[in-house]
Amino acid sequence: MSRERKLVSLGAGGMDPASVKDYESIGGFSALRKAFGMSPESIVSELKAAVLLGRGGAAYPAGSKWEHLLHIEGEPKYVVCNADEGEPGTFKDRLILGKLPLRLIEGMAIAGLVFSARKGFIYCRGEYRAIQRGLAKALSAARAAGYLGSDILGTGFSYDIDIVSGAGAYVCGENSALLNSTEGIVGRPRIKPPHLAEVGLFLKPTLVNNVETLASVPAVVGMGGKAFLSEGHPDSGGTKLVCLSGHVVRPGVYEIPLGRLTLRELIFDPDFGDGIRGGSQFKFAHLGGQSGPILSRDKLDVPYGYSDLRKAGLAVGSGAIVVMDQSVSVLDYLETVSAFFAHESCGKCVPCREGNKAMLRYLGLLRVKGALPEDGLAGLRDAADAMARASFCGLGQSAATALRTAWKAFPEEFAANVTKGGVTIPAAG
């Protein structure tokens, strides 16, 4: 019997994604119907009781975000779904968008009801062309069934959703850059404050949530906040979609209860990753996407949950777990990570624009044994520290996370490749 717990992914792959009838057969749209009999305040209270943390990476409590927007004056208010899934190793939103789009639509409709919004937008990754076509079909089906459009379910409430296609910029996964791109201007991060809840899309109050967060809302409303909380950890209720990839036997997306399984179980249990392929040995894993920390063998027994991982210096992030075996050089891997960020930096701020280039140069030298002098390690550390402290947005602030955590976990690989062997590497951060 599988140890997955399917709340958000229930029905994925077992029905027509655009069939309202199929979705209704597994309880679809019952939460929206229930929401029409609830006040906006009571819906927000259920989200707070559920301790639903944002599933996009930042893990900000969804209930608190909704409550803040609820009390902001100004109309119209907009609901925006961040579906710009550009984080390498992350493909859990694709599962919902491609196989359960109506669950996302239901969650967005509930959000629209809470904020008396008239319009919602799904900002979808540009590379997801086929998924965008499927989303469009699901939206049309929802309108035809009376769950979107004018006078929804005869209640007098009107609300609709449009799709906006991204253009392949990683930085547009940052919410303010995403809103700029939605407006048709350059997708670069905004100065905050003012916050997006007050001055968001078209300078109006706006809710921006990740796909998985919004797709979790029907479960919270349907079963109640306390019941949702009981499915996970007291500090983070419910389940999490986890993306396993790399050198595991069974890569894929798994929905697990938060805080109840260890990283070792996720990677090695037959219900999940089923171990390292080819009988090789585990070396490390990269958690939460390219901007996340490196997991070494000594931390495999940490429970997979927000608070437990944070205490261990790790993070859930986007939900990615990229597993590497003993054949992989940590330095080679870090160089590919740094190359990714150097390419994706929007160039708005000097620390990120120049810091990523500097890190890439240092790592390129470090990869060649004896090419980097001892003081080059200090330069590498300084570049990483400057980016974390001074970059304008989360891209630059977190771009060196993998390097800093790998430095602590595998100091011998760094030391072995400097001009003078056996140096003591200064702790990163």
C-alpha positions in Angstrom: 0.0 0.0 0.0 1.4 3.3 -1.1 2.3 5.9 1.6 1.3 8.8 -0.6 -1.5 10.9 0.6 -3.4 12.4 -2.3 -5.4 15.5 -1.5 -4.3 17.9 -4.3 -3.3 15.3 -6.9 -6.4 13.1 -6.4 -7.6 12.1 -9.9 -4.5 13.1 -11.8 -4.1 10.9 -14.9 -7.3 9.0 -14.3 -9.8 11.3 -16.1 -10.2 13.8 -18.9 -8.5 17.0 -17.6 -11.1 19.2 -19.3 -14.2 17.2 -18.3 -16.2 19.0 -15.6 -18.3 15.8 -15.2 -15.2 13.7 -14.4 -13.9 16.3 -12.0 -17.3 16.5 -10.2 -17.3 12.7 -9.8 -14.3 13.0 -7.4 -15.9 15.9 -5.5 -14.8 18.7 -7.8 -16.4 22.1 -7.4 -18.1 21.0 -4.2 -15.7 23.4 -2.3 -16.7 26.3 -4.5 -20.4 25.6 -3.9 -19.7 25.4 -0.2 -17.7 28.7 -0.4 -20.8 30.5 -1.7 -22.4 29.8 1.7 -19.4 31.2 3.7 -18.3 34.7 4.4 -14.9 35.8 3.0 -13.7 36.1 6.6 -14.6 32.5 7.4 -12.8 31.2 4.3 -9.7 33.1 5.3 -10.0 31.7 8.8 -10.1 28.1 7.5 -6.9 28.9 5.5 -5.2 30.2 8.7 -6.4 27.2 10.7 -5.0 24.9 8.0 -1.5 26.5 8.3 -1.2 26.3 4.5 2.2 27.6 3.7 2.8 28.9 0.2 4.0 26.1 -2.1 6.0 28.2 -4.5 9.2 28.3 -2.4 8.9 31.2 0.0 6.5 29.3 2.3 4.6 32.4 3.4 1.4 31.5 5.2 -1.4 31.7 2.6 -4.0 32.6 5.3 -2.0 35.6 6.4 -1.5 36.8 2.8 -5.2 36.5 2.0 -6.2 38.2 5.3 -3.9 41.1 4.5 -5.5 41.6 1.0 -9.0 41.2 2.4 -8.6 44.3 4.5 -7.1 46.5 1.8 -9.4 49.0 0.3 -9.5 49.6 -3.5 -11.0 48.0 -6.5 -10.7 46.1 -8.7 -8.7 43.4 -7.0 -7.0 40.7 -9.1 -6.1 37.1 -8.5 -2.9 35.9 -10.3 -1.6 32.4 -10.4 2.2 32.0 -10.7 2.5 29.1 -13.1 5.9 30.1 -14.4 7.5 26.9 -13.4 11.1 27.6 -14.5 13.0 26.1 -11.6 15.2 23.2 -12.8 14.2 19.9 -11.2 10.7 21.2 -10.5 7.7 19.8 -12.4 5.0 19.4 -9.8 2.9 22.4 -11.1 3.0 20.8 -14.5 1.1 17.8 -13.0 -1.8 20.1 -11.8 -1.8 22.3 -14.9 -1.8 19.3 -17.3 -3.9 16.7 -15.5 -6.0 18.6 -12.9 -6.5 22.1 -14.3 -10.1 22.3 -13.0 -8.8 22.0 -9.4 -6.6 25.1 -10.0 -9.6 26.8 -11.6 -11.7 26.0 -8.6 -9.1 27.3 -6.2 -8.8 30.5 -8.2 -12.6 30.9 -8.3 -12.8 30.6 -4.5 -10.1 33.3 -4.2 -12.0 35.5 -6.7 -15.1 35.1 -4.5 -13.3 36.1 -1.3 -11.9 39.3 -2.8 -14.9 40.1 -5.0 -12.5 40.0 -7.9 -13.8 40.1 -11.5 -10.7 38.8 -13.2 -8.0 36.2 -12.6 -4.8 35.5 -14.6 -2.7 32.3 -15.0 0.8 33.3 -15.9 2.0 30.1 -17.5 5.5 29.1 -18.5 6.0 29.8 -22.2 7.5 26.4 -22.8 4.2 24.7 -21.6 2.5 25.3 -25.0 0.5 22.0 -24.9 -0.5 22.6 -21.3 -1.7 26.1 -22.2 -4.0 24.6 -24.8 -5.3 22.2 -22.3 -5.9 25.0 -19.8 -7.8 26.9 -22.3 -10.1 23.9 -22.9 -10.6 23.4 -19.1 -11.5 27.1 -18.8 -14.0 26.9 -21.6 -15.5 23.8 -20.0 -15.8 25.5 -16.6 -17.6 28.5 -18.2 -20.0 26.2 -20.0 -20.8 24.5 -16.7 -21.5 27.8 -15.0 -18.4 27.8 -12.7 -16.8 30.7 -14.5 -18.1 33.8 -16.3 -21.3 35.8 -15.6 -23.6 35.0 -12.8 -21.7 31.9 -11.5 -24.2 29.2 -10.3 -27.0 31.8 -10.3 -25.4 33.7 -7.4 -24.9 37.0 -9.2 -21.2 36.8 -8.9 -19.2 37.1 -12.1 -15.5 36.2 -12.5 -13.4 34.9 -15.3 -9.8 33.8 -15.8 -7.4 34.5 -18.7 -4.1 32.8 -19.6 -0.9 34.8 -20.0 2.1 33.1 -21.6 5.6 33.7 -20.3 8.6 34.2 -22.5 11.1 31.9 -20.9 12.7 34.3 -18.3 13.5 32.6 -15.0 13.3 35.9 -13.1 9.6 36.2 -14.0 9.0 33.5 -11.4 9.5 36.3 -8.9 6.0 37.7 -8.3 6.6 41.4 -9.0 8.6 40.6 -12.2 5.7 38.3 -13.2 3.2 41.1 -12.8 5.3 43.5 -14.9 5.5 40.8 -17.6 1.7 40.3 -17.4 1.2 44.0 -18.0 3.4 43.8 -21.1 6.5 45.6 -19.7 10.0 44.2 -19.0 9.8 41.4 -16.5 12.1 42.8 -13.8 11.5 42.8 -10.0 9.9 45.9 -8.5 11.0 47.8 -5.4 9.1 46.8 -2.3 7.3 48.4 -0.5 4.8 49.0 -1.7 3.8 45.4 -1.6 1.8 43.6 -4.2 -1.2 43.3 -2.0 -1.5 47.1 -2.1 0.0 47.9 -5.5 0.0 44.9 -7.7 -1.3 44.2 -11.2 -2.1 47.4 -13.0 -1.3 49.1 -9.7 -4.3 47.5 -8.0 -4.6 45.2 -4.9 -3.5 41.8 -6.1 -3.2 38.2 -4.7 -0.4 36.2 -6.2 -0.2 32.5 -5.3 1.6 29.5 -6.8 -0.3 26.8 -8.7 0.0 24.2 -5.9 -1.1 26.7 -3.2 -4.3 27.6 -5.1 -5.0 24.0 -6.0 -4.8 23.2 -2.2 -7.6 25.7 -1.4 -10.5 23.4 -2.4 -9.2 20.8 0.0 -8.9 23.3 2.8 -12.4 24.7 2.2 -13.9 21.2 1.6 -12.5 19.4 4.5 -12.0 22.3 6.9 -8.8 23.9 8.1 -8.3 21.8 11.1 -8.7 18.5 9.2 -6.3 19.8 6.6 -3.8 20.7 9.3 -4.0 17.2 10.8 -2.9 15.7 7.5 0.6 17.3 7.9 2.7 18.9 10.6 1.5 21.3 13.3 3.8 24.0 11.8 2.7 23.3 8.2 -0.6 21.5 7.4 -1.5 19.2 4.6 0.6 17.6 1.9 3.3 18.6 -0.5 4.0 17.6 -4.1 7.6 16.5 -4.3 9.6 16.2 -7.5 12.1 13.3 -7.5 14.7 13.3 -10.3 18.3 12.5 -11.0 19.9 9.2 -10.3 16.8 7.6 -8.6 15.2 4.4 -9.8 11.6 5.9 -9.8 11.7 9.6 -10.7 8.3 11.4 -10.6 5.9 13.6 -8.6 4.8 12.2 -5.3 2.3 13.8 -2.8 3.3 13.2 0.8 2.1 14.3 4.2 4.4 17.0 5.5 6.7 16.1 8.4 6.0 12.4 8.4 8.6 10.9 6.1 12.3 11.4 6.1 14.5 12.3 3.1 16.0 8.8 3.3 12.5 7.3 2.9 11.6 9.5 -0.1 14.8 8.6 -1.9 15.2 4.9 -1.0 11.7 3.6 -0.2 10.1 1.5 -3.0 6.9 3.7 -2.8 9.0 6.6 -3.9 12.5 6.9 -5.4 13.4 3.2 -4.7 17.1 3.9 -4.3 19.9 4.9 -6.6 19.8 3.4 -10.1 22.4 0.9 -11.3 23.2 0.0 -7.7 25.4 3.1 -7.3 25.8 5.0 -4.0 24.1 8.2 -2.9 26.4 11.2 -2.9 24.2 14.3 -2.5 20.9 15.8 -3.4 19.9 19.3 -4.3 16.7 20.4 -2.5 14.2 23.0 -3.6 15.5 23.9 -7.0 18.8 25.5 -8.2 18.5 28.2 -5.5 18.2 25.5 -2.7 20.7 23.8 -0.4 22.8 20.7 -1.0 21.8 17.6 1.1 24.7 15.4 2.2 24.4 11.8 3.5 24.6 12.8 7.1 21.2 14.6 6.9 19.2 11.9 5.1 17.2 11.1 8.3 15.7 14.7 8.6 11.9 14.6 8.3 10.6 16.3 5.1 8.8 19.3 6.4 9.3 23.1 6.5 10.4 23.4 10.2 12.5 20.3 10.4 14.4 21.0 7.2 14.9 24.6 8.3 16.4 23.5 11.6 18.9 21.3 9.6 19.9 24.2 7.3 17.9 22.8 4.5 14.7 23.9 2.7 11.6 22.6 1.0 11.7 25.4 -1.6 9.8 24.4 -4.8 9.7 20.7 -3.7 12.5 19.5 -6.0 14.8 16.7 -4.9 17.6 16.2 -7.5 19.6 13.1 -6.5 23.2 12.6 -7.5 25.3 9.4 -7.2 29.1 9.0 -6.6 30.0 9.5 -10.2 29.1 13.2 -10.0 31.7 15.9 -9.1 30.4 18.5 -6.7 32.4 21.1 -8.4 31.2 20.2 -11.8 27.6 20.3 -10.5 28.1 23.7 -8.9 29.5 25.1 -12.1 26.4 24.1 -14.0 24.2 25.7 -11.3 26.3 28.9 -11.5 26.1 28.9 -15.3 22.3 28.7 -15.1 22.1 31.8 -12.8 24.7 33.8 -14.8 22.5 33.2 -17.8 19.2 34.0 -16.1 20.2 37.1 -14.2 18.1 40.0 -15.4 21.0 42.4 -15.0 19.0 44.9 -12.9 21.5 45.0 -10.0 25.3 44.8 -9.9 25.7 42.2 -7.1 23.7 39.5 -9.0 24.8 40.5 -12.6 28.5 40.6 -11.8 28.5 38.2 -8.8 27.2 35.3 -10.8 29.8 35.9 -13.5 32.5 36.0 -10.9 31.3 32.8 -9.2 31.3 31.0 -12.6 34.8 32.1 -13.3 36.1 31.0 -9.9 34.3 27.6 -10.2 35.7 27.1 -13.7 39.2 27.6 -12.4 38.6 25.4 -9.3 37.4 22.6 -11.5 40.9 22.4 -13.1 43.2 21.0 -10.4 45.8 23.6 -9.4 44.4 26.5 -11.4 43.0 28.4 -8.4 45.3 29.9 -5.8 44.4 29.9 -2.1 43.2 33.5 -2.1 40.8 32.6 -4.9 38.8 30.6 -2.4 38.4 33.8 -0.4 37.3 35.6 -3.6 34.7 32.9 -4.2 33.4 33.2 -0.7 33.3 37.1 -0.9 31.3 37.0 -4.2 28.8 34.6 -2.6 28.4 36.7 0.5 28.0 39.9 -1.4 25.3 38.5 -3.6 23.4 37.1 -0.6 23.5 40.4 1.2 23.1 43.0 -1.5 21.2 41.5 -4.5 17.9 43.2 -5.4 15.7 40.1 -5.4 15.6 36.5 -4.4 17.4 35.3 -7.6 20.7 36.9 -6.6 20.2 36.4 -2.9 19.8 32.7 -3.2 22.0 31.9 -6.2 25.0 31.0 -4.0 23.0 28.8 -1.6 24.1 25.5 -3.3 27.7 26.7 -3.2 27.6 27.7 0.4 26.0 24.5 1.6 28.2 22.3 -0.6 31.2 24.1 0.8 30.3 22.9 4.3 29.4 19.4 3.3 32.3 18.6 0.9 35.2 20.8 2.0 37.7 18.2 0.7 36.6 18.6 -2.9 37.3 22.4 -2.7 40.6 22.0 -0.9 42.0 19.3 -3.3 41.8 21.6 -6.3 43.6 24.7 -5.1 47.3 25.5 -5.9 48.4 24.4 -2.5 46.6 21.3 -1.3 45.3 20.8 2.2 44.2 24.3 2.9 41.6 25.0 5.5 38.6 26.4 3.7 36.8 29.3 5.5 33.2 28.5 6.4 30.8 30.0 3.9 28.4 32.2 5.7 
